[in-house]
Amino acid sequence: MKKIMVNQRNKEENQLDSVTLKKLKRETKGITLIALVVTIIVLLILAGIAISLTIGQNGIINRAKDAVEIYEDAGIREKEGLNDLAGEIDKHANAGISNDKNRYQDMINKYTNLQELLYTARSGLSDIFSKLQNIRMELLEVKQSNDENGEHQNAVNQYLSEIDNVANTVSYDNIYLLNGFLETPFVEEIDDYNWTLQIDGCKTEDLGINNLNVSDENNIQKIEETISQINLLRSYCGAKLSQVELLVEIYSAANDIINQNYDLEKTKQEIAKQTLNQFINIFASEKQLIEQVESGMMTDDDIENFQEEANALLEVIDIIANNIKINSEHILNGDFAQVPNVNLNALGKNGEKLEVKLDSTENRNTSLSNIEDAEVIINGIIGSL
């Protein structure tokens, strides 16, 4: 009986477990469907959000496009800014070069005027020189003949009067050149350089021949000394004229380069090369003067005339080296990185200024050696540009 009851209980428990299992299965199946639906809904929402974030108006793609456009715009603006900056730099540089055009033309005009002044002065001095030669001839005729002195005295007096007339009237641009006005040096300010000219008075009183008596034989020596004095003045004006002509040539060449509208650095280089080649030409002229004096039979006056020419030409190197500049920067005095200082002090030896001395064979040989050394320096600089 007891065994039957146990079996009956077990059977009931098994039936209960079967019912419970089926219920659980149904409950489990229901939860899975709901979860699946919820999951799908969530996924759809997330997909919608993802799509919106990706391709929407404020989506990643549009924002990426916007970022690319902003980056490109920034690059364009940066490039434009750099171009504007470069343009401003060029503008200021070109403005400086444009100012240089005016400055160089002004210098050319001033030196051209000085050319005319020197032409006029030298012409007047040549006229006086000629009249002094005539006076000398009159005095020699008196000495060598037994003619009456009256006629010769009248001729001499006439020449003296004509000399005074030349001295008192020769002028340029309201500047009287031979009447003693230029005994105080005439100064023409040209850019940063003060060009000077000094000419002693050439009136007969200044020359000490205003009361010349043809019967006094000592006056022949006096006239010869006066002729030498006027000849030296004439040579001085001729040397200054050569100097000014060369300055006009150098500044004109520089101005032509400026008008080529190169960039600033190339403009400096071209002017430096052009000008340094002119220095080589000056050295060639100096060597020629040295050789002429060395090889010829020359008087002291002749050598002094050549010395004036040598000094005036060498001075051009100093004038140019210390004053030629572009956009306020000197080109040949060491400021421009590509060219060292090339003025006469820099080109000389042992701290001494480069110069040419023609008064003795020893000095001429030394001068020739120094010029040749300076020539090597300048050629080296030209080759480096």
C-alpha positions as CSV (number, residue, x, y, z in Angstrom):
1,M,0.0,0.0,0.0
2,K,2.7,2.3,1.0
3,K,4.6,1.6,-2.2
4,I,1.5,2.4,-4.3
5,M,1.2,5.7,-2.6
6,V,4.8,6.6,-3.3
7,N,4.5,5.8,-6.9
8,Q,1.3,7.8,-7.0
9,R,3.2,10.8,-5.5
10,N,6.0,10.5,-7.9
11,K,3.7,10.4,-10.8
12,E,2.0,13.5,-9.6
13,E,5.3,15.3,-9.2
14,N,6.4,14.3,-12.7
15,Q,3.1,15.6,-14.1
16,L,3.7,18.9,-12.1
17,D,7.2,19.2,-13.5
18,S,5.9,18.7,-17.0
19,V,3.3,21.4,-16.6
20,T,5.9,23.7,-15.1
21,L,8.4,23.1,-17.9
22,K,5.8,23.8,-20.5
23,K,4.8,27.0,-18.8
24,L,8.3,28.0,-18.5
25,K,8.9,27.3,-22.1
26,R,5.9,29.4,-23.1
27,E,7.1,32.3,-20.8
28,T,10.6,32.0,-22.1
29,K,9.5,32.1,-25.7
30,G,7.4,35.3,-25.0
31,I,10.3,37.1,-23.4
32,T,12.6,36.4,-26.3
33,L,10.1,37.8,-28.9
34,I,9.7,41.0,-26.8
35,A,13.5,41.4,-26.4
36,L,13.9,40.8,-30.1
37,V,11.3,43.5,-30.9
38,V,12.9,45.9,-28.4
39,T,16.3,45.1,-29.8
40,I,15.2,45.8,-33.4
41,I,13.5,49.0,-32.3
42,V,16.7,50.1,-30.5
43,L,18.8,49.2,-33.5
44,L,16.5,51.1,-35.8
45,I,16.7,54.2,-33.5
46,L,20.5,53.8,-33.3
47,A,20.6,53.4,-37.1
48,G,18.5,56.5,-37.5
49,I,20.8,58.4,-35.2
50,A,23.9,57.1,-36.9
51,I,22.5,58.0,-40.3
52,S,21.5,61.4,-39.1
53,L,24.9,61.9,-37.6
54,T,26.6,60.7,-40.8
55,I,24.6,62.3,-43.6
56,G,22.4,64.8,-41.9
57,Q,22.7,68.5,-42.2
58,N,25.1,68.6,-39.2
59,G,26.4,65.1,-39.9
60,I,29.9,63.9,-40.0
61,I,30.1,63.9,-43.8
62,N,28.9,67.4,-44.1
63,R,31.0,68.5,-41.2
64,A,34.0,66.8,-42.8
65,K,33.2,68.7,-46.0
66,D,32.9,71.9,-44.1
67,A,36.2,71.2,-42.4
68,V,37.8,70.6,-45.8
69,E,36.4,73.8,-47.1
70,I,37.4,75.8,-44.1
71,Y,40.9,74.3,-44.4
72,E,41.1,75.1,-48.1
73,D,39.8,78.7,-47.4
74,A,42.3,79.1,-44.6
75,G,45.1,78.0,-47.0
76,I,43.8,80.4,-49.7
77,R,43.7,83.2,-47.1
78,E,47.1,82.3,-45.8
79,K,48.5,82.3,-49.4
80,E,46.8,85.6,-50.1
81,G,48.2,87.0,-46.9
82,L,51.7,85.9,-47.8
83,N,51.3,87.4,-51.3
84,D,50.0,90.6,-49.7
85,L,53.0,90.6,-47.4
86,A,55.4,90.0,-50.2
87,G,53.6,92.6,-52.2
88,E,54.1,95.1,-49.3
89,I,57.7,94.2,-49.1
90,D,58.2,94.6,-52.8
91,K,56.1,97.8,-52.7
92,H,58.4,99.3,-50.1
93,A,61.5,98.0,-51.8
94,N,60.3,99.3,-55.2
95,A,59.3,102.6,-53.6
96,G,62.9,102.9,-52.4
97,I,64.2,102.0,-55.8
98,S,61.8,104.5,-57.3
99,N,63.2,107.1,-55.0
100,D,66.7,106.1,-56.1
101,K,65.7,106.8,-59.7
102,N,65.0,110.4,-58.8
103,R,68.0,110.6,-56.6
104,Y,70.4,109.3,-59.3
105,Q,68.8,111.5,-61.9
106,D,69.3,114.5,-59.6
107,M,73.0,113.6,-59.2
108,I,73.5,113.1,-62.9
109,N,71.9,116.6,-63.5
110,K,74.2,118.2,-60.9
111,Y,77.4,116.6,-62.2
112,T,76.3,117.5,-65.8
113,N,76.0,121.1,-64.7
114,L,79.5,120.9,-63.2
115,Q,80.8,119.6,-66.5
116,E,79.5,122.8,-68.1
117,L,81.0,124.9,-65.4
118,L,84.4,123.2,-65.8
119,Y,84.3,123.5,-69.6
120,T,83.7,127.2,-69.2
121,A,86.4,127.7,-66.6
122,R,89.0,125.7,-68.6
123,S,88.1,127.6,-71.8
124,G,88.6,130.9,-70.0
125,L,91.9,129.7,-68.6
126,S,93.0,128.6,-72.1
127,D,92.2,132.1,-73.4
128,I,94.3,133.7,-70.6
129,F,97.1,131.2,-71.3
130,S,97.1,132.2,-74.9
131,K,97.3,135.9,-74.1
132,L,100.1,135.3,-71.7
133,Q,102.0,133.5,-74.5
134,N,101.5,136.5,-76.7
135,I,102.9,138.8,-73.9
136,R,105.9,136.6,-73.6
137,M,106.5,136.9,-77.4
138,E,106.3,140.7,-77.1
139,L,108.8,140.7,-74.3
140,L,111.2,138.4,-76.2
141,E,111.0,140.6,-79.2
142,V,111.9,143.6,-77.1
143,K,114.9,141.8,-75.7
144,Q,116.1,140.5,-79.1
145,S,115.7,143.7,-81.1
146,N,116.5,147.4,-81.0
147,D,112.9,148.3,-81.8
148,E,111.2,151.1,-79.9
149,N,109.5,149.7,-76.8
150,G,106.3,151.9,-77.2
151,E,104.6,149.6,-79.7
152,H,105.3,146.5,-77.7
153,Q,104.2,148.1,-74.5
154,N,100.9,149.0,-76.1
155,A,100.4,145.5,-77.3
156,V,101.3,144.1,-73.8
157,N,98.9,146.6,-72.2
158,Q,96.2,145.4,-74.6
159,Y,96.7,141.8,-73.7
160,L,96.7,142.6,-70.0
161,S,93.4,144.4,-70.5
162,E,92.0,141.4,-72.3
163,I,93.1,139.1,-69.5
164,D,91.3,141.2,-67.0
165,N,88.2,141.2,-69.2
166,V,88.2,137.4,-69.4
167,A,88.8,137.0,-65.6
168,N,86.0,139.4,-64.8
169,T,83.4,138.1,-67.2
170,V,83.8,134.3,-67.4
171,S,80.9,132.8,-65.4
172,Y,78.5,129.9,-65.3
173,D,75.0,130.1,-63.7
174,N,75.9,133.5,-62.1
175,I,79.1,132.0,-60.6
176,Y,82.2,134.0,-61.6
177,L,84.9,131.5,-62.1
178,L,88.2,133.4,-62.6
179,N,87.9,136.7,-60.7
180,G,88.9,135.3,-57.3
181,F,85.4,134.3,-56.2
182,L,86.4,130.7,-56.2
183,E,89.5,131.2,-54.0
184,T,87.1,130.2,-51.3
185,P,86.3,126.7,-52.4
186,F,83.0,126.3,-54.3
187,V,81.0,123.4,-52.8
188,E,78.3,121.5,-54.5
189,E,76.4,119.2,-52.2
190,I,75.6,116.1,-54.3
191,D,73.7,113.4,-52.3
192,D,76.1,112.7,-49.3
193,Y,79.2,114.1,-51.0
194,N,80.5,117.7,-51.0
195,W,82.2,118.2,-54.4
196,T,84.6,121.1,-54.2
197,L,86.3,123.4,-56.7
198,Q,89.0,126.0,-56.0
199,I,90.4,128.4,-58.6
200,D,92.7,131.2,-57.7
201,G,91.9,134.7,-59.1
202,C,93.3,135.3,-62.6
203,K,93.1,139.0,-62.9
204,T,96.4,140.7,-63.7
205,E,96.6,142.1,-60.2
206,D,96.1,138.6,-58.8
207,L,98.8,137.3,-61.0
208,G,101.2,140.2,-60.2
209,I,101.6,141.4,-63.8
210,N,99.2,144.4,-63.8
211,N,102.1,146.9,-64.1
212,L,104.3,145.0,-66.6
213,N,107.1,147.1,-68.2
214,V,108.4,145.6,-71.4
215,S,111.8,147.1,-70.8
216,D,112.4,145.1,-67.7
217,E,114.0,141.8,-68.7
218,N,113.0,140.2,-65.3
219,N,109.4,140.3,-66.5
220,I,110.1,137.5,-69.0
221,Q,110.7,135.2,-66.1
222,K,107.7,136.6,-64.3
223,I,105.5,135.9,-67.4
224,E,106.9,132.4,-67.7
225,E,106.0,131.7,-64.1
226,T,102.5,133.1,-64.6
227,I,102.1,130.9,-67.7
228,S,103.1,127.9,-65.6
229,Q,100.6,128.9,-62.9
230,I,97.7,129.3,-65.4
231,N,98.7,126.0,-67.1
232,L,98.5,124.2,-63.8
233,L,95.1,125.7,-63.1
234,R,94.0,124.6,-66.6
235,S,95.2,121.1,-65.9
236,Y,93.5,121.1,-62.5
237,C,90.2,122.0,-64.2
238,G,90.8,119.4,-66.9
239,A,91.4,116.8,-64.2
240,K,88.2,117.8,-62.3
241,L,86.4,117.7,-65.6
242,S,87.6,114.1,-66.3
243,Q,86.5,113.2,-62.8
244,V,83.0,114.7,-63.3
245,E,82.6,113.1,-66.7
246,L,83.4,109.7,-65.1
247,L,81.0,110.3,-62.3
248,V,78.2,111.1,-64.8
249,E,79.1,107.9,-66.7
250,I,79.0,105.7,-63.5
251,Y,75.8,107.2,-62.1
252,S,74.1,107.0,-65.6
253,A,75.0,103.3,-65.9
254,A,73.6,102.7,-62.4
255,N,70.4,104.6,-63.3
256,D,70.0,102.5,-66.4
257,I,70.2,99.3,-64.2
258,I,67.6,100.7,-61.9
259,N,65.3,101.3,-64.8
260,Q,65.5,97.6,-65.7
261,N,63.2,97.0,-62.8
262,Y,65.1,94.0,-61.4
263,D,64.4,92.9,-57.9
264,L,66.3,94.7,-55.1
265,E,69.1,92.1,-54.7
266,K,69.8,91.8,-58.4
267,T,69.8,95.6,-58.8
268,K,72.5,95.8,-56.2
269,Q,74.5,93.1,-57.8
270,E,74.3,94.6,-61.2
271,I,75.3,98.1,-60.0
272,A,78.1,96.6,-58.0
273,K,79.5,94.7,-61.0
274,Q,79.1,97.7,-63.4
275,T,80.8,100.1,-61.0
276,L,83.6,97.8,-60.1
277,N,84.4,97.3,-63.8
278,Q,84.6,101.1,-64.0
279,F,87.2,100.9,-61.1
280,I,89.2,98.5,-63.3
281,N,89.1,101.1,-66.1
282,I,90.4,103.7,-63.6
283,F,93.3,101.5,-62.6
284,A,94.1,101.1,-66.3
285,S,94.2,104.9,-66.7
286,E,96.4,105.2,-63.6
287,K,98.9,102.6,-65.0
288,Q,99.0,104.5,-68.3
289,L,99.8,107.8,-66.5
290,I,102.6,106.1,-64.6
291,E,104.1,104.5,-67.7
292,Q,103.9,107.8,-69.6
293,V,105.7,109.7,-66.9
294,E,108.3,106.9,-66.5
295,S,109.0,106.6,-70.3
296,G,109.0,110.3,-71.3
297,M,111.1,113.3,-70.9
298,M,108.8,115.5,-68.9
299,T,109.2,118.8,-67.0
300,D,108.2,119.2,-63.4
301,D,105.1,121.1,-64.7
302,D,104.2,118.2,-66.9
303,I,104.5,115.7,-64.1
304,E,102.4,117.9,-61.8
305,N,99.7,118.0,-64.5
306,F,99.7,114.3,-64.7
307,Q,99.5,114.1,-60.9
308,E,96.4,116.2,-60.9
309,E,94.8,113.8,-63.4
310,A,95.9,110.7,-61.3
311,N,94.5,112.3,-58.1
312,A,91.2,113.2,-59.6
313,L,90.6,109.8,-61.1
314,L,91.4,107.9,-57.9
315,E,89.1,110.2,-56.0
316,V,86.2,108.9,-58.1
317,I,86.7,105.5,-56.4
318,D,86.3,107.1,-52.9
319,I,83.3,109.2,-54.0
320,I,81.5,106.2,-55.5
321,A,82.5,103.6,-52.8
322,N,81.4,105.9,-50.0
323,N,78.2,107.2,-51.6
324,I,76.6,104.8,-54.2
325,K,73.6,103.1,-52.6
326,I,70.2,101.5,-53.3
327,N,67.2,101.7,-51.1
328,S,69.3,103.6,-48.5
329,E,71.9,100.7,-48.4
330,H,75.4,101.5,-49.5
331,I,76.7,98.9,-52.0
332,L,80.5,99.3,-52.0
333,N,81.5,100.3,-48.4
334,G,80.8,97.0,-46.7
335,D,77.1,97.3,-45.9
336,F,76.1,95.1,-48.8
337,A,77.0,91.5,-47.7
338,Q,78.2,90.4,-51.2
339,V,80.8,93.2,-51.6
340,P,83.4,94.3,-49.0
341,N,84.5,97.9,-48.5
342,V,86.4,99.0,-51.6
343,N,87.2,102.7,-50.9
344,L,90.8,103.9,-51.1
345,N,91.5,103.2,-47.5
346,A,90.3,99.6,-47.8
347,L,92.3,99.1,-51.1
348,G,95.5,100.4,-49.6
349,K,98.3,98.5,-47.9
350,N,99.3,98.5,-44.2
351,G,96.4,100.8,-43.3
352,E,97.5,103.4,-45.8
353,K,95.2,105.0,-48.4
354,L,95.7,103.8,-52.0
355,E,97.4,106.6,-53.9
356,V,99.5,107.3,-57.0
357,K,102.7,109.3,-56.7
358,L,104.5,110.3,-59.9
359,D,107.4,112.4,-58.6
360,S,110.1,109.8,-58.6
361,T,110.9,106.4,-60.2
362,E,110.7,104.7,-56.8
363,N,107.3,106.2,-56.0
364,R,106.0,105.3,-59.5
365,N,107.1,101.7,-59.1
366,T,105.5,101.4,-55.7
367,S,102.3,103.1,-57.0
368,L,102.2,100.7,-60.0
369,S,102.5,97.7,-57.7
370,N,99.8,98.9,-55.4
371,I,97.4,99.6,-58.3
372,E,98.0,96.1,-59.7
373,D,97.3,94.6,-56.2
374,A,94.1,96.6,-55.9
375,E,93.1,95.5,-59.4
376,V,93.4,91.9,-58.3
377,I,91.1,92.5,-55.4
378,I,88.5,94.2,-57.5
379,N,88.6,91.5,-60.1
380,G,88.1,88.9,-57.4
381,I,85.0,90.6,-56.1
382,I,83.6,90.9,-59.6
383,G,84.2,87.2,-60.1
384,S,82.3,86.3,-56.9
385,L,79.1,88.3,-57.9
